[in-house]
Amino acid sequence: MLLSLIRMIQAFRDYQRNVSELSQLSDRELADIGLDRADIPRVAAGTYTS
């Protein structure tokens, strides 16, 4: 149980870090990789499909 809690916390931190990094990109940089701002949460969560 403790291990699953630790994994859940780590996954949430990874998600937050990914959102933060993607949010720092300009709209042009996001467009260059085929994304827009609305896609950021799904990409960070690993649920994005193009």
The first five atom37 places (N, CA, C, CB, O) and aatype in JSON, in Angstrom:
{
  "aatype": [12, 10, 10, 15, 10, 9, 1, 12, 9, 5, 0, 13, 1, 3, 18, 5, 1, 2, 19, 15, 6, 10, 15, 5, 10, 15, 3, 1, 6, 10, 0, 3, 9, 7, 10, 3, 1, 0, 3, 9, 14, 1, 19, 0, 0, 7, 16, 18, 16, 15],
  "atom_mask": [
    [1, 1, 1, 1, 1],
    [1, 1, 1, 1, 1],
    [1, 1, 1, 1, 1],
    [1, 1, 1, 1, 1],
    [1, 1, 1, 1, 1],
    [1, 1, 1, 1, 1],
    [1, 1, 1, 1, 1],
    [1, 1, 1, 1, 1],
    [1, 1, 1, 1, 1],
    [1, 1, 1, 1, 1],
    [1, 1, 1, 1, 1],
    [1, 1, 1, 1, 1],
    [1, 1, 1, 1, 1],
    [1, 1, 1, 1, 1],
    [1, 1, 1, 1, 1],
    [1, 1, 1, 1, 1],
    [1, 1, 1, 1, 1],
    [1, 1, 1, 1, 1],
    [1, 1, 1, 1, 1],
    [1, 1, 1, 1, 1],
    [1, 1, 1, 1, 1],
    [1, 1, 1, 1, 1],
    [1, 1, 1, 1, 1],
    [1, 1, 1, 1, 1],
    [1, 1, 1, 1, 1],
    [1, 1, 1, 1, 1],
    [1, 1, 1, 1, 1],
    [1, 1, 1, 1, 1],
    [1, 1, 1, 1, 1],
    [1, 1, 1, 1, 1],
    [1, 1, 1, 1, 1],
    [1, 1, 1, 1, 1],
    [1, 1, 1, 1, 1],
    [1, 1, 1, 0, 1],
    [1, 1, 1, 1, 1],
    [1, 1, 1, 1, 1],
    [1, 1, 1, 1, 1],
    [1, 1, 1, 1, 1],
    [1, 1, 1, 1, 1],
    [1, 1, 1, 1, 1],
    [1, 1, 1, 1, 1],
    [1, 1, 1, 1, 1],
    [1, 1, 1, 1, 1],
    [1, 1, 1, 1, 1],
    [1, 1, 1, 1, 1],
    [1, 1, 1, 0, 1],
    [1, 1, 1, 1, 1],
    [1, 1, 1, 1, 1],
    [1, 1, 1, 1, 1],
    [1, 1, 1, 1, 1]
  ],
  "atom_positions": [
    [[0.83, -1.19, 0.0], [0.0, 0.0, 0.0], [0.87, 1.26, 0.0], [-0.94, 0.0, 1.21], [0.59, 2.2, -0.73]],
    [[1.9, 1.27, 0.8], [2.79, 2.42, 0.84], [3.48, 2.61, -0.5], [3.84, 2.26, 1.96], [3.65, 3.73, -0.97]],
    [[3.88, 1.51, -1.11], [4.54, 1.58, -2.41], [3.61, 2.15, -3.47], [5.03, 0.2, -2.84], [4.04, 2.94, -4.31]],
    [[2.33, 1.77, -3.44], [1.39, 2.32, -4.43], [1.16, 3.81, -4.2], [0.05, 1.56, -4.36], [0.98, 4.56, -5.16]],
    [[1.16, 4.24, -2.96], [1.02, 5.66, -2.66], [2.24, 6.43, -3.18], [0.86, 5.88, -1.13], [2.09, 7.52, -3.75]],
    [[3.41, 5.88, -2.99], [4.63, 6.52, -3.48], [4.59, 6.62, -5.0], [5.88, 5.75, -3.02], [4.96, 7.65, -5.56]],
    [[4.16, 5.56, -5.67], [4.06, 5.58, -7.14], [3.04, 6.62, -7.61], [3.67, 4.19, -7.66], [3.27, 7.3, -8.61]],
    [[1.94, 6.72, -6.9], [0.91, 7.69, -7.26], [1.45, 9.13, -7.11], [-0.35, 7.49, -6.38], [1.19, 9.98, -7.96]],
    [[2.17, 9.38, -6.05], [2.76, 10.71, -5.84], [3.77, 11.01, -6.93], [3.42, 10.8, -4.45], [3.81, 12.12, -7.45]],
    [[4.6, 10.02, -7.27], [5.6, 10.21, -8.32], [4.93, 10.49, -9.67], [6.51, 8.98, -8.43], [5.38, 11.35, -10.42]],
    [[3.86, 9.77, -9.96], [3.14, 9.98, -11.22], [2.56, 11.39, -11.27], [2.02, 8.93, -11.38], [2.59, 12.04, -12.32]],
    [[2.03, 11.86, -10.16], [1.48, 13.21, -10.11], [2.57, 14.26, -10.3], [0.74, 13.45, -8.79], [2.37, 15.26, -10.99]],
    [[3.72, 14.03, -9.7], [4.85, 14.97, -9.88], [5.31, 14.98, -11.32], [6.03, 14.59, -8.95], [5.61, 16.04, -11.87]],
    [[5.38, 13.81, -11.94], [5.76, 13.73, -13.35], [4.76, 14.51, -14.22], [5.83, 12.27, -13.81], [5.15, 15.25, -15.12]],
    [[3.47, 14.33, -13.93], [2.43, 15.04, -14.66], [2.61, 16.55, -14.52], [1.04, 14.62, -14.16], [2.58, 17.27, -15.51]],
    [[2.81, 17.01, -13.3], [2.99, 18.45, -13.06], [4.21, 18.99, -13.78], [3.11, 18.73, -11.57], [4.17, 20.07, -14.36]],
    [[5.31, 18.22, -13.75], [6.53, 18.66, -14.43], [6.29, 18.75, -15.94], [7.7, 17.69, -14.12], [6.72, 19.71, -16.58]],
    [[5.61, 17.76, -16.5], [5.33, 17.78, -17.94], [4.44, 18.95, -18.32], [4.68, 16.46, -18.37], [4.69, 19.61, -19.32]],
    [[3.41, 19.21, -17.54], [2.53, 20.35, -17.81], [3.34, 21.65, -17.75], [1.35, 20.4, -16.8], [3.19, 22.52, -18.61]],
    [[4.17, 21.77, -16.75], [4.97, 22.99, -16.59], [5.91, 23.2, -17.78], [5.78, 22.92, -15.3], [6.01, 24.31, -18.31]],
    [[6.59, 22.14, -18.19], [7.53, 22.27, -19.3], [6.81, 22.59, -20.61], [8.33, 20.98, -19.46], [7.26, 23.45, -21.37]],
    [[5.7, 21.92, -20.86], [4.96, 22.19, -22.1], [4.34, 23.59, -22.07], [3.87, 21.14, -22.32], [4.24, 24.24, -23.11]],
    [[3.92, 24.04, -20.92], [3.31, 25.36, -20.81], [4.3, 26.48, -21.08], [2.69, 25.54, -19.45], [3.9, 27.6, -21.42]],
    [[5.56, 26.21, -20.92], [6.59, 27.22, -21.16], [6.87, 27.42, -22.64], [7.86, 26.84, -20.44], [7.49, 28.41, -23.03]],
    [[6.42, 26.48, -23.47], [6.64, 26.62, -24.9], [5.7, 27.68, -25.47], [6.43, 25.27, -25.61], [4.59, 27.88, -24.97]],
    [[6.15, 28.34, -26.5], [5.3, 29.33, -27.17], [4.26, 28.6, -28.02], [6.15, 30.3, -28.06], [4.38, 27.4, -28.28]],
    [[3.25, 29.33, -28.43], [2.22, 28.74, -29.29], [2.85, 28.22, -30.6], [1.11, 29.78, -29.6], [2.43, 27.19, -31.13]],
    [[3.82, 28.93, -31.09], [4.5, 28.52, -32.32], [5.26, 27.22, -32.11], [5.46, 29.63, -32.81], [5.21, 26.33, -32.95]],
    [[5.97, 27.11, -30.99], [6.72, 25.88, -30.7], [5.77, 24.69, -30.53], [7.57, 26.06, -29.43], [6.07, 23.58, -30.98]],
    [[4.63, 24.92, -29.89], [3.64, 23.86, -29.74], [3.1, 23.45, -31.12], [2.49, 24.3, -28.82], [2.94, 22.26, -31.4]],
    [[2.83, 24.43, -31.95], [2.32, 24.14, -33.29], [3.34, 23.35, -34.1], [1.96, 25.44, -34.03], [2.98, 22.47, -34.88]],
    [[4.62, 23.64, -33.91], [5.67, 22.93, -34.62], [5.67, 21.43, -34.3], [7.02, 23.53, -34.29], [6.06, 20.62, -35.13]],
    [[5.24, 21.09, -33.1], [5.2, 19.67, -32.72], [3.77, 19.12, -32.79], [5.76, 19.48, -31.3], [3.49, 18.02, -32.31]],
    [[2.88, 19.89, -33.41], [1.53, 19.42, -33.67], [0.58, 19.5, -32.49], [0.0, 0.0, 0.0], [-0.38, 18.73, -32.42]],
    [[0.82, 20.42, -31.58], [-0.02, 20.56, -30.39], [-0.55, 21.98, -30.27], [0.76, 20.18, -29.12], [-0.03, 22.91, -30.89]],
    [[-1.58, 22.14, -29.46], [-1.99, 23.47, -29.03], [-2.17, 23.42, -27.51], [-3.31, 23.95, -29.75], [-2.06, 22.35, -26.91]],
    [[-2.45, 24.54, -26.91], [-2.5, 24.61, -25.44], [-3.53, 23.66, -24.83], [-2.83, 26.03, -25.01], [-3.33, 23.14, -23.73]],
    [[-4.62, 23.43, -25.55], [-5.66, 22.54, -25.03], [-5.19, 21.09, -24.94], [-6.9, 22.63, -25.92], [-5.76, 20.29, -24.2]],
    [[-4.16, 20.74, -25.69], [-3.64, 19.37, -25.69], [-2.71, 19.08, -24.51], [-2.91, 19.11, -26.97], [-2.47, 17.92, -24.2]],
    [[-2.2, 20.11, -23.87], [-1.17, 19.93, -22.85], [-1.57, 18.95, -21.74], [-0.83, 21.27, -22.24], [-0.79, 18.06, -21.43]],
    [[-2.74, 19.08, -21.12], [-3.07, 18.12, -20.05], [-3.1, 16.66, -20.51], [-4.41, 18.48, -19.44], [-2.66, 15.76, -19.79]],
    [[-3.63, 16.44, -21.73], [-3.69, 15.05, -22.23], [-2.31, 14.53, -22.57], [-4.58, 14.96, -23.46], [-2.01, 13.36, -22.32]],
    [[-1.45, 15.37, -23.13], [-0.09, 14.94, -23.43], [0.65, 14.62, -22.14], [0.67, 16.02, -24.23], [1.33, 13.6, -22.04]],
    [[0.51, 15.5, -21.16], [1.2, 15.29, -19.88], [0.72, 14.03, -19.16], [1.0, 16.51, -18.97], [1.48, 13.37, -18.47]],
    [[-0.55, 13.71, -19.34], [-1.12, 12.53, -18.69], [-0.83, 11.25, -19.5], [-2.63, 12.7, -18.52], [-1.04, 10.14, -19.01]],
    [[-0.36, 11.42, -20.71], [-0.06, 10.25, -21.55], [-1.28, 9.68, -22.23], [0.0, 0.0, 0.0], [-1.27, 8.53, -22.65]],
    [[-2.34, 10.47, -22.34], [-3.56, 9.98, -22.98], [-3.82, 10.64, -24.32], [-4.74, 10.21, -22.07], [-4.9, 10.47, -24.88]],
    [[-2.87, 11.38, -24.85], [-3.05, 12.1, -26.1], [-2.88, 11.15, -27.29], [-2.05, 13.26, -26.21], [-1.93, 10.37, -27.35]],
    [[-3.82, 11.23, -28.22], [-3.69, 10.52, -29.5], [-3.93, 11.52, -30.6], [-4.68, 9.31, -29.61], [-4.87, 12.3, -30.55]],
    [[-3.06, 11.48, -31.58], [-3.18, 12.48, -32.66], [-4.21, 12.1, -33.67], [-1.87, 12.67, -33.35], [-4.42, 12.83, -34.64]]
  ]
}
